[in-house]
């Protein structure tokens, strides 16, 4: 790490999830889902502090019961970024990682790679991308796509398949490998200044129509660097997702 530069990992954990209520506290292999996330983050080499941002007393109490630090946040925060920005004054750190509380398989090596990219570039924002090779996922609006510049910057995030390949049906866009397509992995890193600026940034039309919070930063002229990874999320958003995660964590 750069001298004097510290890293705080924040894990926003929201009990009131609409598609799968209480998901962060559901028992997965005998532990709450959010505990698995915390334990994975604890394996990082570069984290100075790890804190769970709880949307209520029940989540905070559960986190403290398994040994985590927890901070209560406003339950009405609309996103993990907003939740983290709302308590920035209570957190030390020059760089912050936002790790979703429903990602029990998050790779510590990926989190360290995000920190390393910030350390080397001193970028304001950094996130992760994975190569897309499945036409079904390319066309799926629930899989967020990223257009990247040659220097690794994220130029745009979209639910649509981008960049567009004129004259070809979407099912054929990946066949010849002429252009790489990338999916977004929803873990974010922010410099302190970028995170402090967030509450004053206006919501934009692009953010509203795509329903993607990261577009607020791009619309304000801020730059995301990206880190390539082979990791594919095991996010728990629905009962079906939880069933699949339970199978992954079942004893062999």
LOKOLTOR-945549 format. One record per residue: residue number from 1; z, y, x negated of N, C-alpha, C in turn. Coordinates in steps of 0.02 Angstrom, whole numbers. Atoms other than C-alpha are relative to their C-alpha. Layout:
N
+-----+--------+--------+--------+--------+--------+--------+--------+--------+--------+
! seq !    nc3 !    nc2 !    nc1 !   cac3 !   cac2 !   cac1 !    cc3 !    cc2 !    cc1 !
+-----+--------+--------+--------+--------+--------+--------+--------+--------+--------+
! NUM !      Z !      Y !      X !      Z !      Y !      X !      Z !      Y !      X !
...
+-----+--------+--------+--------+--------+--------+--------+--------+--------+--------+
***
This chain:
252
+-----+--------+--------+--------+--------+--------+--------+--------+--------+--------+
! seq !    nc3 !    nc2 !    nc1 !   cac3 !   cac2 !   cac1 !    cc3 !    cc2 !    cc1 !
+-----+--------+--------+--------+--------+--------+--------+--------+--------+--------+
!   1 !      0 !    -60 !    -42 !      0 !      0 !      0 !      0 !     63 !    -43 !
!   2 !     -5 !    -63 !     36 !    -22 !    180 !    -52 !     72 !     21 !     -3 !
!   3 !    -69 !    -21 !      9 !    137 !    255 !   -118 !     22 !     42 !     60 !
!   4 !    -29 !    -39 !    -55 !    244 !    317 !     26 !    -32 !    -13 !     67 !
!   5 !     34 !     14 !    -63 !    125 !    249 !    158 !     30 !    -61 !     34 !
!   6 !    -34 !     55 !    -35 !    213 !    141 !    288 !    -39 !    -19 !     63 !
!   7 !     37 !     29 !    -56 !    147 !     30 !    427 !     49 !    -24 !     53 !
!   8 !    -39 !     23 !    -57 !    225 !      4 !    598 !    -45 !    -39 !     47 !
!   9 !     36 !     41 !    -49 !    165 !   -135 !    713 !     35 !      6 !     67 !
!  10 !    -27 !     -7 !    -67 !    189 !   -101 !    898 !    -32 !    -51 !     46 !
!  11 !     24 !     51 !    -47 !    174 !   -236 !   1031 !     17 !     24 !     70 !
!  12 !    -13 !    -20 !    -70 !    158 !   -158 !   1205 !      6 !    -62 !     44 !
!  13 !    -13 !     58 !    -43 !    230 !   -280 !   1332 !     16 !     24 !     70 !
!  14 !     -5 !    -26 !    -68 !    206 !   -245 !   1516 !     12 !    -58 !     49 !
!  15 !    -18 !     53 !    -47 !    290 !   -350 !   1651 !    -44 !      2 !     62 !
!  16 !     35 !     -9 !    -64 !    191 !   -280 !   1798 !    -75 !     -8 !     -8 !
!  17 !     71 !     13 !      5 !     23 !   -358 !   1760 !    -28 !    -21 !     68 !
!  18 !     25 !     12 !    -68 !    -87 !   -363 !   1915 !    -29 !    -70 !      8 !
!  19 !     32 !     66 !     -8 !   -185 !   -524 !   1881 !     46 !    -58 !    -13 !
!  20 !    -48 !     52 !     15 !    -41 !   -624 !   1810 !     69 !     32 !    -11 !
!  21 !    -65 !    -34 !      6 !    129 !   -544 !   1847 !     47 !    -36 !    -47 !
!  22 !    -52 !     25 !     45 !    265 !   -566 !   1716 !    -28 !    -42 !    -58 !
!  23 !     31 !     45 !     48 !    142 !   -645 !   1595 !     32 !      2 !    -69 !
!  24 !    -27 !     -4 !     68 !    225 !   -580 !   1436 !     65 !    -40 !     -8 !
!  25 !    -62 !     39 !      3 !    385 !   -675 !   1482 !     -9 !    -72 !     24 !
!  26 !     10 !     70 !    -21 !    304 !   -836 !   1543 !     15 !    -46 !    -59 !
!  27 !    -17 !     46 !     55 !    367 !   -986 !   1442 !    -61 !    -38 !    -26 !
!  28 !     55 !     34 !     33 !    238 !  -1051 !   1319 !     29 !    -40 !    -58 !
!  29 !    -31 !     44 !     51 !    295 !  -1201 !   1217 !     73 !     19 !    -11 !
!  30 !    -71 !    -13 !      4 !    474 !  -1152 !   1256 !     20 !     70 !    -20 !
!  31 !    -15 !    -70 !     20 !    460 !   -968 !   1208 !    -40 !     47 !     45 !
!  32 !     41 !    -49 !    -36 !    405 !   -811 !   1301 !    -65 !     15 !    -38 !
!  33 !     65 !    -15 !     31 !    223 !   -768 !   1269 !      7 !     55 !    -53 !
!  34 !     -6 !    -56 !     47 !    272 !   -604 !   1185 !     38 !    -20 !    -63 !
!  35 !    -35 !     22 !     61 !    387 !   -696 !   1064 !    -50 !    -31 !    -49 !
!  36 !     51 !     28 !     44 !    237 !   -791 !    996 !    -37 !     56 !    -36 !
!  37 !     35 !    -56 !     31 !    148 !   -625 !    966 !     43 !     31 !    -55 !
!  38 !    -47 !    -30 !     48 !    301 !   -554 !    878 !      6 !    -45 !    -62 !
!  39 !     -7 !     46 !     57 !    319 !   -709 !    769 !    -62 !     -1 !    -43 !
!  40 !     62 !     -3 !     40 !    136 !   -700 !    717 !     -1 !     66 !    -41 !
!  41 !     -1 !    -64 !     36 !    156 !   -515 !    672 !     50 !     -2 !    -58 !
!  42 !    -51 !      5 !     54 !    311 !   -559 !    569 !    -28 !    -34 !    -62 !
!  43 !     30 !     34 !     58 !    198 !   -663 !    455 !    -46 !     46 !    -40 !
!  44 !     40 !    -48 !     39 !    103 !   -508 !    399 !     32 !     16 !    -67 !
!  45 !    -25 !    -22 !     65 !    117 !   -452 !    219 !     14 !     75 !     -1 !
!  46 !      2 !    -73 !      8 !     97 !   -267 !    255 !     38 !     39 !     53 !
!  47 !    -36 !    -35 !    -53 !    209 !   -226 !    403 !     69 !     21 !    -24 !
!  48 !    -67 !    -24 !     17 !    361 !   -117 !    370 !     47 !     -4 !     59 !
!  49 !    -42 !      2 !    -60 !    423 !   -119 !    550 !    -41 !    -30 !     57 !
!  50 !     32 !     30 !    -58 !    381 !   -220 !    705 !     44 !     14 !     61 !
!  51 !    -39 !    -20 !    -58 !    435 !   -158 !    876 !    -38 !    -18 !     64 !
!  52 !     28 !     15 !    -65 !    405 !   -216 !   1054 !     11 !     60 !     45 !
!  53 !     -3 !    -57 !    -46 !    366 !    -75 !   1176 !      3 !    -27 !     70 !
!  54 !    -13 !     33 !    -65 !    441 !   -135 !   1340 !     -8 !     50 !     57 !
!  55 !      8 !    -44 !    -58 !    396 !    -66 !   1510 !     60 !     -1 !     47 !
!  56 !    -60 !      3 !    -41 !    568 !   -107 !   1579 !     56 !    -37 !    -35 !
!  57 !    -59 !     28 !     32 !    743 !   -169 !   1542 !     -4 !    -76 !     -9 !
!  58 !      3 !     73 !      5 !    703 !   -352 !   1574 !    -39 !    -23 !    -62 !
!  59 !     39 !     17 !     60 !    568 !   -360 !   1440 !     38 !     19 !    -63 !
!  60 !    -39 !    -21 !     59 !    677 !   -262 !   1318 !     56 !    -48 !    -15 !
!  61 !    -55 !     47 !      9 !    823 !   -380 !   1346 !    -25 !    -67 !    -27 !
!  62 !     29 !     63 !     24 !    713 !   -533 !   1321 !    -20 !      6 !    -73 !
!  63 !     21 !    -10 !     69 !    642 !   -461 !   1160 !     60 !      0 !    -47 !
!  64 !    -59 !     -4 !     43 !    814 !   -422 !   1090 !     34 !    -68 !     -5 !
!  65 !    -31 !     66 !      0 !    872 !   -597 !   1137 !    -31 !    -46 !    -53 !
!  66 !     30 !     42 !     53 !    747 !   -676 !   1017 !     -4 !     37 !    -67 !
!  67 !     -8 !    -33 !     65 !    785 !   -549 !    880 !    -46 !     58 !    -14 !
!  68 !     47 !    -54 !     11 !    651 !   -417 !    903 !     32 !     68 !     14 !
!  69 !    -17 !    -69 !    -18 !    674 !   -229 !    904 !    -41 !     19 !     61 !
!  70 !     36 !    -20 !    -61 !    628 !   -157 !   1074 !     16 !     73 !     16 !
!  71 !     -8 !    -68 !    -24 !    601 !     19 !   1139 !    -25 !      3 !     71 !
!  72 !     21 !     -9 !    -69 !    594 !     62 !   1323 !    -51 !     56 !      5 !
!  73 !     52 !    -50 !    -11 !    438 !    156 !   1378 !    -10 !     11 !     74 !
!  74 !     15 !    -16 !    -70 !    377 !    236 !   1538 !    -43 !    -57 !     30 !
!  75 !     39 !     55 !    -29 !    317 !     93 !   1652 !    -68 !     23 !     27 !
!  76 !     62 !    -25 !    -28 !    176 !    205 !   1715 !    -54 !     16 !    -52 !
!  77 !     51 !    -12 !     51 !     84 !    218 !   1549 !    -63 !    -41 !     16 !
!  78 !     61 !     34 !    -23 !    -98 !    174 !   1587 !    -31 !    -48 !    -51 !
!  79 !     30 !     43 !     51 !   -137 !     86 !   1422 !     50 !    -10 !    -57 !
!  80 !    -43 !     11 !     58 !    -60 !     16 !   1264 !      0 !     59 !    -47 !
!  81 !      4 !    -59 !     43 !   -122 !    167 !   1167 !     45 !     55 !     28 !
!  82 !    -42 !    -52 !    -30 !    -37 !    285 !   1290 !     74 !    -18 !     -7 !
!  83 !    -70 !     22 !      6 !    123 !    181 !   1283 !     25 !     14 !    -71 !
!  84 !    -19 !    -12 !     70 !    126 !    191 !   1093 !      5 !     74 !    -15 !
!  85 !     -2 !    -72 !     13 !     85 !    376 !   1088 !     61 !     33 !     33 !
!  86 !    -56 !    -31 !    -36 !    224 !    412 !   1213 !     66 !     -5 !    -38 !
!  87 !    -63 !      8 !     38 !    359 !    352 !   1091 !    -10 !     13 !    -74 !
!  88 !     15 !    -12 !     70 !    279 !    410 !    930 !     57 !     36 !    -36 !
!  89 !    -55 !    -36 !     31 !    425 !    527 !    898 !     59 !    -44 !    -19 !
!  90 !    -55 !     46 !     16 !    542 !    376 !    890 !    -19 !    -49 !    -55 !
!  91 !     25 !     49 !     48 !    437 !    283 !    761 !    -18 !     32 !    -66 !
!  92 !     24 !    -21 !     66 !    415 !    303 !    575 !    -68 !    -33 !    -10 !
!  93 !     62 !     32 !     19 !    251 !    261 !    494 !    -57 !     49 !     -8 !
!  94 !     61 !    -38 !     11 !     88 !    330 !    430 !    -59 !    -33 !     35 !
!  95 !     52 !     39 !    -32 !    -17 !    193 !    509 !     33 !    -46 !     51 !
!  96 !    -28 !     39 !    -55 !     11 !    101 !    672 !    -51 !    -52 !     24 !
!  97 !     41 !     52 !    -29 !    -58 !    -64 !    734 !     25 !    -13 !     71 !
!  98 !    -14 !     15 !    -70 !    -66 !    -95 !    922 !    -24 !    -72 !     12 !
!  99 !     15 !     71 !     -9 !    -57 !   -283 !    951 !     20 !    -19 !     71 !
! 100 !    -14 !     13 !    -70 !    -70 !   -340 !   1131 !     53 !    -55 !      8 !
! 101 !    -55 !     47 !    -12 !     82 !   -431 !   1200 !    -19 !    -65 !     32 !
! 102 !     22 !     63 !    -31 !    -24 !   -568 !   1278 !    -48 !    -38 !    -45 !
! 103 !     44 !     32 !     49 !   -110 !   -627 !   1117 !     42 !    -47 !    -44 !
! 104 !    -46 !     42 !     37 !     -2 !   -775 !   1061 !    -29 !    -32 !    -62 !
! 105 !     32 !     31 !     58 !   -129 !   -835 !    932 !    -27 !     52 !    -50 !
! 106 !     27 !    -52 !     44 !   -164 !   -668 !    845 !     11 !    -19 !    -73 !
! 107 !     -1 !     21 !     70 !   -203 !   -697 !    661 !     34 !     53 !    -44 !
! 108 !    -31 !    -48 !     46 !    -84 !   -613 !    537 !    -48 !     24 !    -54 !
! 109 !     48 !    -21 !     51 !   -225 !   -611 !    409 !    -47 !     54 !     26 !
! 110 !     42 !    -53 !    -29 !   -332 !   -507 !    528 !     39 !     65 !      2 !
! 111 !    -40 !    -61 !     -3 !   -190 !   -383 !    553 !      7 !     31 !    -70 !
! 112 !     -3 !    -26 !     69 !   -170 !   -368 !    364 !    -67 !     30 !    -21 !
! 113 !     66 !    -27 !     18 !   -359 !   -342 !    347 !    -12 !     68 !     31 !
! 114 !      6 !    -66 !    -31 !   -351 !   -196 !    470 !     39 !     52 !    -41 !
! 115 !    -39 !    -46 !     42 !   -213 !   -117 !    366 !    -36 !     14 !    -65 !
! 116 !     35 !     -8 !     64 !   -314 !   -146 !    208 !    -60 !     46 !      8 !
! 117 !     57 !    -45 !    -11 !   -468 !    -61 !    283 !     24 !     72 !      5 !
! 118 !    -28 !    -67 !     -4 !   -362 !     90 !    327 !     21 !     24 !    -69 !
! 119 !    -24 !    -19 !     66 !   -283 !     89 !    154 !    -58 !     22 !    -45 !
! 120 !     56 !    -15 !     45 !   -453 !     89 !     68 !    -40 !     60 !     22 !
! 121 !     44 !    -52 !    -25 !   -544 !    211 !    181 !     37 !     62 !     25 !
! 122 !    -39 !    -54 !    -32 !   -403 !    319 !    251 !    -33 !     23 !     65 !
! 123 !     32 !    -14 !    -64 !   -496 !    308 !    417 !     53 !     18 !     52 !
! 124 !    -46 !    -19 !    -53 !   -418 !    382 !    573 !     14 !    -59 !     46 !
! 125 !     -5 !     54 !    -48 !   -449 !    225 !    677 !    -36 !    -62 !    -27 !
! 126 !     31 !     62 !     23 !   -490 !     43 !    644 !     11 !    -53 !     54 !
! 127 !     -6 !     55 !    -48 !   -522 !   -108 !    754 !    -40 !    -59 !    -26 !
! 128 !     31 !     62 !     24 !   -594 !   -284 !    742 !    -60 !    -19 !     42 !
! 129 !     60 !     24 !    -35 !   -762 !   -360 !    788 !    -15 !    -71 !    -22 !
! 130 !     20 !     68 !     15 !   -829 !   -537 !    796 !    -74 !     -8 !     18 !
! 131 !     72 !     11 !    -11 !  -1011 !   -594 !    786 !    -10 !    -37 !     66 !
! 132 !     17 !     32 !    -64 !  -1084 !   -639 !    957 !    -58 !    -48 !    -10 !
! 133 !     54 !     48 !      7 !  -1188 !   -797 !    962 !    -17 !    -36 !     65 !
! 134 !      8 !     34 !    -64 !  -1181 !   -848 !   1145 !    -31 !     48 !     51 !
! 135 !     32 !    -45 !    -47 !  -1304 !   -768 !   1268 !     41 !     12 !     63 !
! 136 !    -42 !     -9 !    -59 !  -1182 !   -797 !   1411 !     54 !     52 !    -12 !
! 137 !    -51 !    -50 !     17 !  -1047 !   -697 !   1323 !    -32 !     69 !     -9 !
! 138 !     34 !    -64 !      9 !  -1173 !   -562 !   1278 !    -11 !     34 !     67 !
! 139 !     14 !    -29 !    -66 !  -1214 !   -537 !   1462 !     63 !     11 !     41 !
! 140 !    -62 !     -4 !    -39 !  -1032 !   -549 !   1520 !     32 !     69 !     -7 !
! 141 !    -30 !    -67 !      5 !   -961 !   -376 !   1563 !     74 !     -2 !    -20 !
! 142 !    -69 !      5 !     23 !   -786 !   -440 !   1524 !      6 !     -7 !    -75 !
! 143 !      2 !      2 !     74 !   -839 !   -461 !   1342 !    -27 !     67 !    -23 !
! 144 !     20 !    -67 !     22 !   -843 !   -288 !   1265 !    -42 !     -5 !    -64 !
! 145 !     45 !      0 !     57 !   -987 !   -259 !   1145 !      9 !     64 !    -42 !
! 146 !     -6 !    -56 !     46 !   -989 !   -145 !    993 !    -66 !      9 !    -37 !
! 147 !     56 !    -17 !     43 !  -1136 !    -57 !    912 !     28 !     31 !    -64 !
! 148 !    -29 !    -23 !     64 !  -1101 !    -28 !    727 !    -53 !     34 !    -43 !
! 149 !     43 !    -29 !     51 !  -1175 !     83 !    593 !     -1 !    -43 !    -62 !
! 150 !      5 !     39 !     62 !  -1226 !     18 !    422 !     62 !      4 !    -43 !
! 151 !    -62 !     -8 !     39 !  -1062 !     83 !    351 !     60 !    -31 !     34 !
! 152 !    -55 !     33 !    -34 !   -957 !    -18 !    475 !     32 !     41 !     55 !
! 153 !    -28 !    -41 !    -54 !   -920 !    126 !    594 !    -21 !    -28 !     67 !
! 154 !     18 !     16 !    -69 !   -914 !     88 !    779 !    -35 !     60 !     30 !
! 155 !     38 !    -54 !    -30 !  -1050 !    193 !    860 !     11 !      5 !     75 !
! 156 !    -12 !      1 !    -73 !  -1015 !    139 !   1039 !     29 !    -67 !     20 !
! 157 !    -27 !     60 !    -32 !   -918 !     14 !   1144 !    -27 !     -2 !     71 !
! 158 !     27 !      5 !    -67 !   -991 !    -52 !   1306 !     11 !    -69 !     29 !
! 159 !     -1 !     64 !    -35 !   -976 !   -187 !   1436 !    -71 !    -28 !      9 !
! 160 !     69 !     22 !     -5 !  -1165 !   -196 !   1439 !    -22 !    -32 !    -67 !
! 161 !     25 !     27 !     63 !  -1264 !   -298 !   1311 !    -38 !     53 !    -38 !
! 162 !     31 !    -51 !     42 !  -1306 !   -173 !   1174 !      3 !    -22 !    -73 !
! 163 !     57 !    -43 !    -15 !  -1407 !   -131 !   1073 !    -54 !    -36 !     41 !
! 164 !     52 !     29 !    -43 !  -1550 !   -157 !   1196 !    -60 !    -22 !    -42 !
! 165 !     61 !     24 !     32 !  -1697 !   -262 !   1137 !    -58 !      5 !     49 !
! 166 !     54 !    -15 !    -47 !  -1848 !   -191 !   1224 !    -52 !    -56 !      3 !
! 167 !     53 !     49 !    -10 !  -1971 !   -314 !   1298 !     22 !    -72 !      0 !
! 168 !    -25 !     68 !      0 !  -1860 !   -467 !   1289 !     54 !     -8 !     53 !
! 169 !    -56 !     13 !    -45 !  -1747 !   -545 !   1421 !     64 !    -11 !    -41 !
! 170 !    -64 !      4 !     36 !  -1562 !   -542 !   1373 !     12 !    -70 !    -28 !
! 171 !    -12 !     69 !     22 !  -1560 !   -732 !   1359 !    -33 !    -15 !    -67 !
! 172 !     36 !     12 !     63 !  -1678 !   -718 !   1208 !     22 !     47 !    -56 !
! 173 !    -17 !    -50 !     50 !  -1594 !   -575 !   1116 !     31 !    -28 !    -64 !
! 174 !    -35 !     28 !     57 !  -1493 !   -687 !   1000 !    -41 !    -52 !    -38 !
! 175 !     35 !     59 !     26 !  -1625 !   -819 !    965 !    -25 !      8 !    -71 !
! 176 !     31 !     -6 !     66 !  -1708 !   -747 !    811 !     45 !     34 !    -52 !
! 177 !    -46 !    -31 !     47 !  -1557 !   -660 !    733 !    -25 !     66 !    -29 !
! 178 !     30 !    -61 !     27 !  -1660 !   -501 !    710 !     50 !     57 !     -5 !
! 179 !    -51 !    -53 !      1 !  -1510 !   -390 !    749 !     67 !    -33 !     17 !
! 180 !    -65 !     30 !    -17 !  -1325 !   -436 !    748 !     30 !     33 !     62 !
! 181 !    -37 !    -25 !    -58 !  -1225 !   -419 !    908 !     74 !    -15 !    -13 !
! 182 !    -71 !      5 !     15 !  -1037 !   -393 !    901 !     41 !      8 !     63 !
! 183 !    -49 !     -9 !    -53 !   -895 !   -417 !   1022 !     61 !     35 !    -29 !
! 184 !    -59 !    -37 !     21 !   -739 !   -309 !   1015 !     62 !    -44 !      8 !
! 185 !    -65 !     33 !     -3 !   -571 !   -387 !    974 !     52 !     55 !      8 !
! 186 !    -40 !    -57 !    -20 !   -442 !   -277 !   1058 !     66 !     10 !    -36 !
! 187 !    -58 !    -21 !     39 !   -320 !   -240 !    918 !    -20 !     64 !    -35 !
! 188 !     17 !    -67 !     24 !   -312 !    -59 !    861 !     47 !     21 !    -56 !
! 189 !    -41 !    -34 !     50 !   -252 !     33 !    707 !    -14 !     74 !      4 !
! 190 !      7 !    -73 !     -5 !   -220 !    220 !    709 !     39 !     33 !    -58 !
! 191 !    -40 !    -43 !     42 !   -170 !    349 !    581 !     50 !     36 !     45 !
! 192 !    -50 !    -36 !    -40 !    -18 !    447 !    636 !    -32 !     61 !     34 !
! 193 !     32 !    -60 !    -29 !   -125 !    603 !    663 !    -44 !    -18 !     59 !
! 194 !     44 !     20 !    -56 !   -250 !    509 !    773 !     41 !    -17 !     61 !
! 195 !    -42 !     20 !    -56 !   -112 !    436 !    880 !     34 !     61 !     31 !
! 196 !    -33 !    -61 !    -25 !    -23 !    604 !    894 !    -48 !     43 !     41 !
! 197 !     50 !    -40 !    -36 !   -186 !    683 !    954 !    -17 !    -29 !     68 !
! 198 !     25 !     35 !    -59 !   -215 !    555 !   1091 !     22 !     32 !     67 !
! 199 !    -20 !    -26 !    -66 !   -108 !    630 !   1233 !    -37 !     64 !     21 !
! 200 !     35 !    -62 !    -16 !   -204 !    794 !   1222 !    -75 !    -10 !     10 !
! 201 !     72 !     12 !     -9 !   -376 !    713 !   1226 !    -15 !    -11 !     74 !
! 202 !     16 !      9 !    -71 !   -456 !    726 !   1398 !    -34 !    -67 !     12 !
! 203 !     38 !     59 !    -21 !   -514 !    570 !   1488 !    -73 !     21 !      9 !
! 204 !     71 !    -17 !     -2 !   -703 !    564 !   1480 !    -37 !    -42 !     52 !
! 205 !     40 !     38 !    -48 !   -839 !    506 !   1598 !    -17 !    -69 !    -27 !
! 206 !     17 !     65 !     29 !   -888 !    368 !   1478 !     59 !    -48 !      5 !
! 207 !    -61 !     41 !     -5 !   -709 !    303 !   1471 !     10 !    -23 !     71 !
! 208 !    -12 !     15 !    -70 !   -698 !    310 !   1660 !    -49 !    -52 !     28 !
! 209 !     50 !     46 !    -29 !   -860 !    220 !   1700 !      1 !    -68 !    -34 !
! 210 !     -3 !     64 !     35 !   -843 !     86 !   1565 !     69 !    -32 !      5 !
! 211 !    -70 !     23 !      0 !   -653 !     71 !   1586 !     20 !    -27 !    -68 !
! 212 !    -16 !     17 !     69 !   -631 !     68 !   1397 !     35 !     59 !    -32 !
! 213 !    -40 !    -56 !     24 !   -492 !    174 !   1325 !    -23 !     26 !    -67 !
! 214 !     20 !    -21 !     67 !   -566 !    178 !   1149 !    -55 !     53 !      1 !
! 215 !     54 !    -49 !     -4 !   -712 !    285 !   1210 !     27 !     72 !      2 !
! 216 !    -30 !    -67 !      2 !   -592 !    433 !   1227 !      0 !     27 !    -71 !
! 217 !      1 !    -21 !     70 !   -576 !    438 !   1038 !    -71 !     16 !    -23 !
! 218 !     69 !    -12 !     21 !   -764 !    423 !   1010 !    -27 !     65 !     30 !
! 219 !     24 !    -60 !    -33 !   -801 !    560 !   1136 !     28 !     63 !    -33 !
! 220 !    -31 !    -57 !     34 !   -683 !    674 !   1038 !    -24 !      7 !    -71 !
! 221 !     28 !     -5 !     67 !   -783 !    644 !    879 !     39 !    -37 !    -54 !
! 222 !    -39 !     38 !     48 !   -658 !    527 !    797 !    -35 !    -65 !    -18 !
! 223 !     37 !     57 !     27 !   -717 !    379 !    693 !     42 !    -63 !     -2 !
! 224 !    -29 !     67 !      7 !   -674 !    195 !    712 !    -35 !    -36 !    -57 !
! 225 !     26 !     50 !     45 !   -698 !     85 !    561 !     10 !    -69 !     32 !
! 226 !     -7 !     67 !    -28 !   -719 !   -101 !    599 !      9 !    -52 !    -55 !
! 227 !    -11 !     57 !     44 !   -664 !   -263 !    518 !    -29 !    -62 !     33 !
! 228 !     30 !     61 !    -27 !   -765 !   -422 !    543 !     50 !    -58 !     -4 !
! 229 !    -46 !     57 !     -3 !   -670 !   -578 !    594 !    -34 !    -58 !     36 !
! 230 !     21 !     59 !    -38 !   -701 !   -756 !    653 !     49 !    -16 !     56 !
! 231 !    -51 !     12 !    -52 !   -548 !   -745 !    765 !    -27 !     18 !     68 !
! 232 !     17 !    -14 !    -70 !   -581 !   -757 !    951 !     64 !     -2 !     41 !
! 233 !    -65 !     -8 !    -34 !   -440 !   -699 !   1065 !     16 !    -57 !     47 !
! 234 !    -26 !     45 !    -51 !   -333 !   -814 !   1169 !     44 !     44 !     45 !
! 235 !    -37 !    -45 !    -43 !   -283 !   -674 !   1286 !     20 !    -35 !     65 !
! 236 !    -25 !     30 !    -62 !   -180 !   -721 !   1439 !     -1 !     53 !     54 !
! 237 !      9 !    -49 !    -53 !   -242 !   -621 !   1587 !      5 !    -30 !     69 !
! 238 !      2 !     34 !    -65 !   -252 !   -750 !   1727 !     39 !    -65 !     -4 !
! 239 !    -32 !     67 !      2 !   -166 !   -912 !   1779 !    -41 !    -51 !    -38 !
! 240 !     43 !     47 !     36 !   -317 !  -1005 !   1709 !      7 !     10 !    -76 !
! 241 !    -11 !    -14 !     71 !   -294 !   -918 !   1540 !     66 !    -31 !    -23 !
! 242 !    -65 !     26 !     20 !   -112 !   -968 !   1538 !     -2 !    -77 !     -4 !
! 243 !      7 !     73 !      2 !   -157 !  -1149 !   1577 !    -34 !    -22 !    -65 !
! 244 !     36 !     16 !     63 !   -279 !  -1151 !   1430 !     45 !     11 !    -60 !
! 245 !    -46 !    -13 !     55 !   -150 !  -1073 !   1314 !     53 !    -54 !     -4 !
! 246 !    -51 !     53 !      0 !    -22 !  -1202 !   1367 !    -27 !    -64 !    -30 !
! 247 !     31 !     59 !     30 !   -144 !  -1339 !   1319 !     -4 !      7 !    -76 !
! 248 !      4 !    -11 !     71 !   -169 !  -1260 !   1148 !     67 !     -9 !    -35 !
! 249 !    -66 !      3 !     30 !     18 !  -1253 !   1118 !     37 !    -66 !     15 !
! 250 !    -32 !     64 !    -16 !     54 !  -1427 !   1186 !      5 !    -43 !    -63 !
! 251 !     -8 !     44 !     58 !    122 !  -1552 !   1057 !    -58 !    -50 !     -4 !
! 252 !     56 !     47 !     10 !    -14 !  -1662 !    983 !     21 !    -71 !     20 !
+-----+--------+--------+--------+--------+--------+--------+--------+--------+--------+
***
